[in-house]
Amino acid sequence: MLLLEAIGLEKSYKGNLILKQTEPFQLFSQDRIGLVGLNGTGKSTFLKLLTKTEEADAGLVHHYGTFGIVSQFEEGEKALTSRSEGIWNVSGKSYETMSGGEKTRTQIAAALERNPDFLILDEPTSHLDVEGMDQLAKTLKHHKGAVLLVSHDRVFLDMVCTKIIELNQQTFTSYTGNYSEYLVQKAHNEARQQSEYEQYVKEKSRLENAAKEKASKAKSMKDKPARMSNSEAKLGKGKLQWAKRSLEKSSKVIEKRIEMLDKKEKPQEHQKVEFDIQRFSAIHGKQALSVKDLSLRFGNRLLFNHLSFSIKPGMKVVLTGKNGTGKSTLLEEIYRGNDAIELSKQLKIGYFHQHLDILNPAKSILENVMENSLYDETWVRTILARMLFKREEVYKKVEVLSGGEKMKTALAKLFLNDYNFLLLDEPTNYLDLFTREALEEVLVAYPGTFILATHDRRLMEKTATHILELQSPKAKWFEGRYEEYKNKENTGAKKTSENDASLLKLELEMTNLIGQLSLEMKEEEKTMLDQRYQEVLKEIRRLKTY
């Protein structure tokens, strides 16, 4: 059933065209659509036009059902039932004191309470931890109506979407499947485009050479060869001129064929990111950083107690955990210093978080990144291009950049500066999907050591060599990749669940045995029951010590 239709939408801001829809958009019941594209391509604008929260310059939007909105820009108290507050874990909290994640949960709960025919969600995962994203994904998968969403979390898009629409230069391109399947299809399309471009260049070159050869041959024909007499030349002049005109005509025909070739544009090439390790400041010794028996509080709340771990040079540590477990606090303590934290003397720490301004607004992107950089301008511009700052864009002043562009500039400055140990606190916030993938490449290639706090599971999977998960007030340290850690956790959780079921069954049997032993019976029966009682007791003790 058709629930929403948009035709010919256009929107400009201050004379700049942001969005121009050339093909109709339709949303049907049971659709699960993810809208992707670079920052600034008009994704949020498109959603606002669809929900009529912003007026279009041109075009029409028709709704054929009720809808709910979750927006990164929406603020304000939401009236919820106690059931919804419990489901989304926002019971007993005022909106003013809520964290970003709790406000997002409140919006989600309010939208779902209306039981709408379709949901439109703009960055609903921005402030959610992994547990929150999983809860939302399961809810959306089972929602009775349609879903259209913008999200920069790739695992979330994989879990929810059955269709991806890419918005690029006012063009909407549809792909069937989730985000990973979209990437495969897009790579296939790019490979086909490369092949078509190479064939086009080859055929064009062949025709151009043929045209030049015929034109050259025609030009070289003389009115009279040197060894031919005037009388002989007079007799053959007509044939010569005819042959010359024929060659010139053939050359013109080939040139026309070149003009009529179906022109193919050269696909964009992605340069591989590498770092010159020779210029990199090495950390000598066995440990870059050591934390011994560290305990931290936030107000009266204990974040973690007796935390100890060490990081060797070259380790790439992912710091994970639910919101409020102290990830940002730990990174700040490492940067500021603490008696329980011992740092290598060779450590040069670069610290990224969203409230730390390491950029000069009056200077350009390139000037900011080049300041104290280990690399020359050519290589700096290569990295900036991978972060999607190309050509003249590197000369833009920081003061005119969007939030996402400032984040990218600050990250590039950290990676290319004279640091060998990075503290990265949620670096993917405000970054679009394509920039996140570029950031992955940079982090994988980075020769130094880092601690990365993030909820982006794909980023964790690609970059981590070690995992530190804060589970207030405890912590878990794991040597290995994130996928290996989660597999181990899931295996342990499954085993724990099985143990709990077995324990419950044994405890019920124990209660029954105690009841039977209290009754009068033959000694032989009592001995058998007592023997079973001892067996059950032993098994209960074993399971409780697991």
C-alpha positions as CSV (number, residue, x, y, z in Angstrom):
1,M,0.0,0.0,0.0
2,L,1.3,3.5,-0.9
3,L,1.8,5.6,2.2
4,L,3.8,8.6,0.9
5,E,4.6,10.1,-2.5
6,A,6.9,13.1,-3.4
7,I,7.1,14.6,-6.9
8,G,9.6,17.3,-8.2
9,L,10.8,18.6,-4.8
10,E,13.2,21.5,-4.9
11,K,14.9,23.5,-2.1
12,S,17.5,26.2,-2.1
13,Y,19.2,28.1,0.7
14,K,20.6,31.6,0.1
15,G,20.6,31.0,-3.6
16,N,22.4,27.6,-3.4
17,L,20.4,24.7,-4.8
18,I,20.4,22.0,-2.1
19,L,17.9,19.5,-3.5
20,K,16.3,18.9,-6.9
21,Q,14.2,15.7,-7.3
22,T,14.1,14.5,-10.9
23,E,12.2,11.2,-10.3
24,P,9.2,10.5,-8.0
25,F,9.8,9.0,-4.6
26,Q,7.3,6.5,-3.2
27,L,7.1,4.8,0.2
28,F,5.1,1.6,0.6
29,S,4.0,-0.3,3.7
30,Q,6.8,-2.7,4.9
31,D,9.5,-0.6,3.2
32,R,12.7,-0.4,5.2
33,I,14.7,2.3,3.4
34,G,18.0,3.8,4.4
35,L,19.0,7.2,2.8
36,V,22.7,7.6,2.4
37,G,25.0,10.3,1.0
38,L,27.8,12.8,1.9
39,N,27.2,15.5,4.4
40,G,25.6,18.4,2.7
41,T,23.9,16.5,-0.1
42,G,20.4,17.2,1.3
43,K,19.4,14.1,3.2
44,S,18.0,15.9,6.3
45,T,16.4,18.5,4.0
46,F,14.7,15.8,2.0
47,L,13.2,14.3,5.2
48,K,12.0,17.7,6.4
49,L,10.3,18.3,3.0
50,L,8.6,14.8,3.2
51,T,7.3,15.5,6.7
52,K,6.3,19.1,5.7
53,T,8.2,20.5,8.6
54,E,9.9,22.7,6.0
55,E,8.3,24.2,2.9
56,A,9.6,23.2,-0.5
57,D,10.4,25.8,-3.2
58,A,8.6,23.5,-5.7
59,G,7.1,20.1,-5.9
60,L,4.3,18.1,-4.1
61,V,4.2,15.7,-1.2
62,H,1.2,13.4,-0.5
63,H,0.6,11.5,2.7
64,Y,-1.7,8.5,2.7
65,G,-1.4,7.6,6.4
66,T,-0.2,8.8,9.8
67,F,3.5,9.2,10.5
68,G,6.0,9.6,13.4
69,I,9.2,11.6,13.4
70,V,12.5,11.2,15.2
71,S,14.8,14.1,14.4
72,Q,18.3,15.1,15.6
73,F,17.1,18.7,15.7
74,E,13.9,18.2,17.6
75,E,13.8,19.3,21.2
76,G,11.2,19.5,23.9
77,E,9.4,17.5,26.6
78,K,7.5,14.4,25.5
79,A,4.4,12.9,27.3
80,L,4.9,9.2,27.6
81,T,3.0,6.3,29.2
82,S,4.7,4.6,32.1
83,R,5.0,1.5,29.8
84,S,7.0,3.4,27.2
85,E,9.2,5.0,29.8
86,G,10.0,1.5,31.1
87,I,10.7,0.0,27.7
88,W,13.0,2.8,26.7
89,N,14.6,3.2,30.1
90,V,13.7,6.9,30.7
91,S,11.5,6.4,33.8
92,G,11.5,9.1,36.4
93,K,13.7,11.5,34.5
94,S,13.0,15.1,33.6
95,Y,13.8,16.2,30.0
96,E,16.2,19.0,31.2
97,T,18.4,16.6,33.0
98,M,18.5,13.8,30.4
99,S,21.6,12.9,28.4
100,G,21.6,13.0,24.6
101,G,20.9,9.3,24.5
102,E,18.0,9.5,26.9
103,K,16.5,12.4,24.9
104,T,16.8,10.3,21.7
105,R,15.1,7.4,23.5
106,T,12.3,9.7,24.6
107,Q,11.7,10.8,21.0
108,I,11.7,7.2,19.7
109,A,9.2,6.2,22.4
110,A,6.9,9.2,21.7
111,A,6.9,8.4,17.9
112,L,6.1,4.7,18.5
113,E,3.3,5.4,21.0
114,R,1.2,6.9,18.1
115,N,1.5,3.6,16.3
116,P,2.1,5.4,12.9
117,D,1.7,4.0,9.4
118,F,5.3,5.1,8.7
119,L,8.3,6.4,10.6
120,I,10.8,8.9,9.4
121,L,14.0,9.0,11.4
122,D,16.9,11.5,11.0
123,E,20.1,10.2,12.7
124,P,18.3,8.3,15.5
125,T,21.5,6.5,16.4
126,S,23.7,9.6,17.0
127,H,23.6,9.4,20.8
128,L,22.7,5.8,21.4
129,D,25.2,3.2,22.7
130,V,25.4,-0.3,21.1
131,E,22.6,-1.7,23.4
132,G,20.3,1.2,22.4
133,M,21.0,0.8,18.7
134,D,20.2,-2.9,18.9
135,Q,16.9,-2.2,20.8
136,L,15.9,0.3,18.1
137,A,16.9,-2.0,15.3
138,K,14.7,-4.8,16.6
139,T,11.8,-2.4,17.2
140,L,12.0,-1.1,13.6
141,K,12.3,-4.5,12.1
142,H,9.0,-5.5,13.8
143,H,7.2,-2.2,13.2
144,K,3.9,-2.8,11.3
145,G,4.4,0.2,9.0
146,A,7.1,1.6,6.7
147,V,10.5,3.0,7.8
148,L,12.6,5.7,6.1
149,L,15.8,6.7,7.9
150,V,19.1,8.5,7.7
151,S,21.8,6.9,9.9
152,H,25.6,6.9,9.7
153,D,25.9,3.6,11.6
154,R,26.6,0.8,9.1
155,V,25.8,-2.1,11.3
156,F,22.4,-0.5,12.2
157,L,21.7,0.0,8.5
158,D,22.5,-3.7,7.8
159,M,20.2,-4.8,10.6
160,V,17.2,-2.7,9.5
161,C,17.2,-1.9,5.8
162,T,16.0,-3.8,2.8
163,K,16.7,-1.0,0.4
164,I,19.3,1.8,0.2
165,I,18.9,5.1,-1.7
166,E,22.0,7.0,-2.3
167,L,21.7,10.8,-2.8
168,N,24.5,12.3,-4.8
169,Q,24.4,15.6,-6.7
170,Q,20.6,15.8,-6.7
171,T,20.5,12.2,-8.1
172,F,18.7,9.4,-6.2
173,T,20.0,5.9,-7.0
174,S,18.2,2.9,-5.5
175,Y,19.9,-0.4,-4.4
176,T,18.1,-3.5,-3.2
177,G,19.3,-4.9,0.1
178,N,21.0,-3.6,3.2
179,Y,24.1,-1.4,3.4
180,S,26.7,-4.2,2.9
181,E,24.8,-5.4,-0.1
182,Y,24.6,-1.8,-1.4
183,L,28.4,-1.6,-1.2
184,V,28.9,-4.8,-3.2
185,Q,26.5,-3.5,-5.9
186,K,28.1,-0.1,-6.0
187,A,31.6,-1.7,-6.3
188,H,30.3,-3.8,-9.1
189,N,28.9,-0.7,-10.9
190,E,32.2,1.1,-10.4
191,A,34.1,-1.8,-11.9
192,R,31.7,-1.9,-14.9
193,Q,32.1,1.9,-15.3
194,Q,35.9,1.5,-15.2
195,S,35.8,-1.2,-17.9
196,E,33.5,0.9,-20.0
197,Y,35.8,3.9,-19.6
198,E,38.8,1.9,-20.6
199,Q,37.0,0.5,-23.7
200,Y,35.9,4.1,-24.6
201,V,39.4,5.4,-24.3
202,K,40.8,2.5,-26.3
203,E,38.3,3.0,-29.1
204,K,38.6,6.7,-29.2
205,S,42.4,6.4,-29.4
206,R,42.1,3.9,-32.2
207,L,39.8,6.2,-34.2
208,E,41.9,9.2,-33.6
209,N,45.0,7.5,-34.8
210,A,43.2,6.2,-37.9
211,A,41.9,9.8,-38.6
212,K,45.4,11.2,-38.2
213,E,46.9,8.6,-40.5
214,K,44.4,9.2,-43.3
215,A,44.7,13.0,-42.9
216,S,48.5,12.7,-43.0
217,K,48.4,10.5,-46.0
218,A,46.1,12.9,-47.9
219,K,48.3,15.8,-47.0
220,S,51.4,14.0,-48.2
221,M,49.9,13.4,-51.7
222,K,51.7,15.8,-54.2
223,D,50.1,17.1,-57.3
224,K,53.0,15.6,-59.4
225,P,55.5,13.0,-58.3
226,A,59.1,14.1,-59.1
227,R,59.9,11.3,-61.5
228,M,56.6,11.8,-63.5
229,S,56.5,14.0,-66.6
230,N,54.0,16.8,-67.0
231,S,52.0,14.9,-69.6
232,E,51.9,11.8,-67.5
233,A,50.8,13.9,-64.5
234,K,48.1,15.5,-66.5
235,L,46.6,12.2,-67.3
236,G,46.7,11.0,-63.6
237,K,45.7,14.2,-62.0
238,G,42.0,13.3,-61.8
239,K,42.7,10.0,-60.1
240,L,45.1,11.7,-57.6
241,Q,42.7,14.4,-56.6
242,W,39.9,11.8,-56.2
243,A,42.1,9.6,-54.0
244,K,43.1,12.7,-51.9
245,R,39.5,13.8,-51.5
246,S,38.6,10.2,-50.5
247,L,41.2,10.1,-47.8
248,E,40.2,13.5,-46.5
249,K,36.5,12.4,-46.5
250,S,37.4,9.2,-44.6
251,S,39.3,11.2,-42.0
252,K,36.2,13.5,-41.5
253,V,33.9,10.4,-41.2
254,I,36.2,9.0,-38.5
255,E,36.2,12.3,-36.7
256,K,32.4,12.3,-36.8
257,R,32.4,8.8,-35.4
258,I,34.6,10.0,-32.5
259,E,32.0,12.8,-31.8
260,M,29.2,10.2,-31.8
261,L,30.9,7.8,-29.3
262,D,29.0,7.4,-26.1
263,K,31.3,9.4,-23.8
264,K,32.3,7.7,-20.6
265,E,33.6,9.7,-17.6
266,K,36.7,8.4,-15.8
267,P,35.6,6.9,-12.4
268,Q,37.0,8.5,-9.3
269,E,40.2,6.9,-8.1
270,H,40.8,6.4,-4.4
271,Q,44.5,6.7,-3.4
272,K,45.6,4.3,-0.7
273,V,46.5,5.8,2.6
274,E,50.1,5.2,3.8
275,F,52.3,6.8,6.4
276,D,56.0,7.4,6.2
277,I,57.2,5.5,9.3
278,Q,60.7,7.0,8.9
279,R,59.3,10.3,10.0
280,F,57.3,8.9,12.8
281,S,58.5,9.3,16.4
282,A,58.9,5.8,17.8
283,I,58.1,4.8,21.4
284,H,60.9,2.8,22.8
285,G,60.5,0.4,25.7
286,K,57.9,-2.3,26.5
287,Q,55.0,0.0,27.5
288,A,53.6,3.2,26.1
289,L,51.1,3.6,29.0
290,S,50.3,1.7,32.3
291,V,47.3,2.1,34.5
292,K,47.5,0.6,38.0
293,D,44.6,0.4,40.4
294,L,42.7,3.5,39.1
295,S,39.4,4.4,40.6
296,L,37.2,7.2,39.3
297,R,33.9,8.8,40.3
298,F,31.5,11.2,38.6
299,G,29.9,13.1,41.5
300,N,28.8,10.5,44.0
301,R,28.6,7.7,41.4
302,L,31.5,5.2,41.1
303,L,32.5,4.8,37.4
304,F,35.1,2.1,37.9
305,N,37.1,0.7,40.7
306,H,40.7,-0.7,40.8
307,L,41.2,-0.5,37.0
308,S,44.5,-1.8,35.8
309,F,45.8,-2.4,32.2
310,S,48.9,-1.6,30.1
311,I,49.3,-0.6,26.5
312,K,52.3,-1.5,24.4
313,P,53.6,0.5,21.4
314,G,51.6,-0.2,18.3
315,M,48.5,-1.3,20.1
316,K,45.2,-0.1,18.7
317,V,42.7,-0.2,21.6
318,V,39.0,0.2,21.3
319,L,37.4,1.6,24.4
320,T,33.7,0.5,24.6
321,G,30.8,0.3,27.0
322,K,27.4,1.8,27.6
323,N,26.7,5.5,27.9
324,G,27.8,6.8,31.3
325,T,30.4,4.1,32.1
326,G,33.3,6.6,32.1
327,K,34.9,6.3,28.7
328,S,35.4,10.0,28.2
329,T,36.4,10.5,31.8
330,L,39.2,7.9,31.4
331,L,40.6,9.5,28.3
332,E,40.6,12.9,30.0
333,E,42.5,11.5,33.0
334,I,45.1,9.9,30.7
335,Y,45.5,13.3,28.9
336,R,45.6,15.5,32.1
337,G,47.6,13.0,34.2
338,N,46.9,10.9,37.2
339,D,49.2,9.3,39.8
340,A,47.8,5.9,38.9
341,I,48.7,6.4,35.2
342,E,52.4,6.0,34.1
343,L,53.3,7.4,30.6
344,S,56.4,6.6,28.5
345,K,58.7,9.6,28.3
346,Q,58.7,9.3,24.5
347,L,54.9,9.7,24.4
348,K,53.5,12.6,22.3
349,I,49.8,12.6,23.0
350,G,47.2,14.0,20.5
351,Y,43.7,14.3,22.1
352,F,40.5,14.5,20.1
353,H,37.1,15.2,21.6
354,Q,34.2,17.3,20.4
355,H,34.6,20.2,22.9
356,L,38.4,20.6,22.4
357,D,39.2,23.3,19.8
358,I,42.6,22.6,18.2
359,L,41.8,24.6,15.1
360,N,42.4,28.3,14.2
361,P,39.1,29.6,12.7
362,A,40.9,32.4,10.8
363,K,43.2,29.9,9.0
364,S,42.3,27.6,6.1
365,I,41.9,23.8,6.3
366,L,45.3,23.3,4.7
367,E,47.1,25.9,7.0
368,N,45.7,24.3,10.1
369,V,46.7,20.8,9.1
370,M,50.2,21.8,7.9
371,E,51.0,23.5,11.2
372,N,53.6,21.3,12.9
373,S,53.0,18.5,10.3
374,L,55.6,15.8,9.6
375,Y,54.6,15.7,6.0
376,D,54.8,17.9,2.9
377,E,51.9,19.7,1.3
378,T,51.4,17.1,-1.4
379,W,50.9,14.3,1.1
380,V,48.8,16.4,3.4
381,R,46.5,17.1,0.5
382,T,46.3,13.4,-0.3
383,I,45.1,12.6,3.2
384,L,42.6,15.6,3.0
385,A,41.3,14.2,-0.3
386,R,40.6,10.9,1.4
387,M,38.8,12.8,4.1
388,L,36.8,14.3,1.2
389,F,38.4,17.7,1.0
390,K,39.4,18.1,-2.6
391,R,41.0,20.7,-4.8
392,E,40.2,24.3,-3.8
393,E,38.2,23.1,-0.8
394,V,41.4,22.9,1.3
395,Y,41.7,26.7,1.1
396,K,38.3,27.2,2.9
397,K,38.5,29.0,6.2
398,V,37.7,26.9,9.3
399,E,35.2,29.6,10.5
400,V,32.9,28.8,7.6
401,L,33.0,25.0,7.9
402,S,30.1,22.8,9.1
403,G,30.4,20.8,12.3
404,G,31.3,17.6,10.3
405,E,33.9,19.4,8.3
406,K,35.5,20.8,11.4
407,M,35.7,17.3,12.9
408,K,37.4,16.0,9.7
409,T,39.9,18.9,9.8
410,A,40.7,18.3,13.4
411,L,41.2,14.5,12.8
412,A,43.5,15.2,9.8
413,K,45.6,17.6,11.9
414,L,46.0,14.9,14.6
415,F,47.0,12.2,12.2
416,L,49.5,14.3,10.3
417,N,51.0,16.1,13.3
418,D,54.0,15.1,15.4
419,Y,52.0,12.7,17.7
420,N,52.6,9.0,18.3
421,F,49.8,8.3,20.8
422,L,46.2,9.4,20.0
423,L,43.2,9.6,22.3
424,L,40.0,9.6,20.2
425,D,36.7,10.3,21.9
426,E,33.8,9.5,19.5
427,P,35.5,10.8,16.4
428,T,32.7,9.6,14.1
429,N,30.0,11.9,15.4
430,Y,28.8,14.2,12.6
431,L,30.8,12.2,10.0
432,D,28.8,10.7,7.1
433,L,29.2,7.1,6.1
434,F,31.8,7.7,3.4
435,T,34.0,9.8,5.7
436,R,33.7,7.1,8.3
437,E,35.1,4.5,5.8
438,A,37.9,6.9,4.9
439,L,38.6,7.3,8.7
440,E,38.9,3.5,8.9
441,E,41.6,3.5,6.3
442,V,43.5,6.2,8.0
443,L,43.3,4.4,11.4
444,V,44.3,1.0,10.0
445,A,47.3,2.6,8.2
446,Y,48.3,4.7,11.2
447,P,51.7,3.5,12.5
448,G,51.3,4.8,16.1
449,T,49.3,3.8,19.1
450,F,45.7,4.9,20.0
451,I,42.8,4.5,22.3
452,L,39.5,4.9,20.4
453,A,36.2,5.4,22.2
454,T,33.3,4.7,19.9
455,H,29.9,3.0,19.5
456,D,30.6,2.4,15.7
457,R,30.9,-1.4,15.6
458,R,32.2,-1.5,12.0
459,L,35.0,0.9,13.0
460,M,35.7,-1.3,16.0
461,E,35.9,-4.4,13.8
462,K,38.2,-2.8,11.3
463,T,40.7,-1.1,13.6
464,A,41.0,-2.8,17.0
465,T,43.9,-5.1,18.1
466,H,42.7,-5.0,21.8
467,I,39.3,-4.2,23.5
468,L,38.8,-2.5,26.8
469,E,35.1,-2.6,27.8
470,L,34.0,-0.6,30.8
471,Q,31.1,-2.3,32.7
472,S,30.7,0.0,35.7
473,P,32.2,-0.5,38.2
474,K,34.3,-3.2,36.5
475,A,36.2,-3.5,33.2
476,K,37.2,-6.3,30.8
477,W,40.5,-6.4,28.8
478,F,40.6,-8.6,25.7
479,E,43.6,-9.2,23.4
480,G,42.2,-9.7,19.9
481,R,39.8,-8.1,17.4
482,Y,36.3,-6.9,18.3
483,E,34.5,-9.7,16.4
484,E,36.5,-12.3,18.4
485,Y,35.6,-10.5,21.6
486,K,31.9,-10.5,20.8
487,N,31.9,-14.2,19.8
488,K,33.5,-15.0,23.1
489,E,31.0,-12.9,24.9
490,N,28.0,-14.5,23.1
491,T,29.4,-18.0,23.8
492,G,29.7,-17.1,27.5
493,A,26.3,-15.5,27.6
494,K,24.7,-18.6,26.0
495,K,26.5,-20.8,28.5
496,T,25.4,-18.6,31.4
497,S,21.8,-18.7,30.1
498,E,21.9,-22.5,29.9
499,N,23.4,-22.7,33.4
500,D,20.7,-20.4,34.8
501,A,18.0,-22.7,33.4
502,S,19.8,-25.8,34.8
503,L,20.2,-24.1,38.2
504,L,16.5,-23.2,38.3
505,K,15.6,-26.8,37.5
506,L,17.9,-28.2,40.2
507,E,16.7,-25.7,42.8
508,L,13.1,-26.8,42.2
509,E,14.2,-30.4,42.5
510,M,16.1,-29.5,45.8
511,T,12.9,-28.0,47.2
512,N,11.0,-31.1,46.3
513,L,13.6,-33.4,47.8
514,I,13.6,-31.5,51.1
515,G,9.9,-31.8,51.2
516,Q,10.0,-35.6,50.7
517,L,12.8,-36.1,53.2
518,S,10.7,-34.5,55.9
519,L,8.0,-37.2,55.5
520,E,8.1,-40.7,57.1
521,M,9.4,-43.4,54.8
522,K,11.4,-46.6,54.6
523,E,15.1,-46.3,55.4
524,E,16.0,-47.6,51.9
525,E,13.9,-44.9,50.2
526,K,15.3,-42.2,52.6
527,T,18.9,-43.3,51.7
528,M,18.2,-43.0,48.0
529,L,16.6,-39.5,48.4
530,D,19.5,-38.4,50.6
531,Q,22.0,-39.6,48.0
532,R,20.1,-37.6,45.3
533,Y,20.0,-34.6,47.6
534,Q,23.8,-34.6,47.9
535,E,24.2,-34.9,44.1
536,V,21.9,-32.0,43.4
537,L,23.6,-29.9,46.1
538,K,27.0,-30.6,44.6
539,E,25.8,-29.6,41.1
540,I,24.1,-26.4,42.3
541,R,27.4,-25.4,44.0
542,R,29.3,-26.1,40.8
543,L,27.0,-24.0,38.7
544,K,27.0,-21.1,41.1
545,T,30.8,-20.9,41.0
546,Y,30.8,-20.6,37.2
